[in-house]
């Protein structure tokens, strides 16, 4: 084969390979179904009520909140099953210092509109983990004040505590976050053996994102923002 022809073949093969890689990246980053209604109602409407989800009980924010009271790994499974009740939201992972292994990794989900459960109005969710340590915190924010939350959850909390003594890790405190005024109701556990929580699930798996981007591109954006924060701190 002539040298110029061999070069041409290699060039075509290389360009085709690059094209395949680029197409793969596009499909990895962009989710064509991002704006499709993934609630059970939307799924049932598209399937003519024959999808397996249609036979399940309706989504329930109260079911999720009741699971939170036990402060164990079952909560995340329940949240994943019922996440459509919180609708699509802007999922936000806060930048962190890349060189600081002890800085908590924090993610928040402000709800597009309050979600009612036990008469409370849930306005958002947050979770936090310290890398390399079994130190986890997760929970919701409600617009009501702590005493109102206490009264609303009194019976459910007592039932949870009777069924699972570990639910003592659940706490109701005044919110210290300006973005979520009112009350934080959630868990903090230290030590995986105390709660069977070995790691916090990805925030992108627990909620339906409003953005067209996927978890892959969101994580890339988080890394870039964290790198910029690290560089800024080093430049001071």
Buried (B, 14 or more C-beta within 10 A) or exposed (E): EEEEEEEEEEEEEEEEEEEEEEEEEEEEBEBEEBEEBBBBBEBBEEEEEEBEBBEEEEBBBBBBBBBBBBBBBBBBEBBEBBBBBBBBBEBBBBBBBBEEEEBBBBBBBBBEEBBEBBEBBBBBBBBBBBEEEBBBBBBBBBBBEBEBBBEBBEEBBEEBBEEBEBBEBBBBEEBEEEEBBBBBBBBBBEEBEEBEBEEBBBBBEBBBBEBEBBBBBBBEBBEEBBEEBBEEEEEE
